[in-house]
């Protein structure tokens, strides 16, 4: 299935043979202290900067609604974010992975985001649009 939207992602996850747990890492674009003039100009035009993870959450497909619901829930944290990275974990024997099993993969997602290794994740902007990010 070609995933072009958040709804496509949910449909694909729900269609899997085993229940899925979705992992979300929310990140904010920041300008590094040592940024040069070109990087500052790009950042001002909402291009470039560094991605800094600000929070993570894991949910089963049954716990997820629309992208607007996800954004509304995130507002309760008081944390600002620009992009959310998403990946999945597959269950076993008809059961979704437990939330405790998501801790290590979420920590790995944060590490990957810090190091710019984001190609294996889907990325959505606050507007719910799927983003293609240069690495």
Secondary structure by P-SEA (a helix, b strand, c coil): cccccaaaaaaaaaaccbbbbbbbbbbbbbbcccccaaaaaaaaaccccbbbbcbbbbbcccccccaaaaaaaaaaacccccbbbbbbbbbccccccccccaaaaaaaaaaaaaacccccbbbbcccccbbbbcc
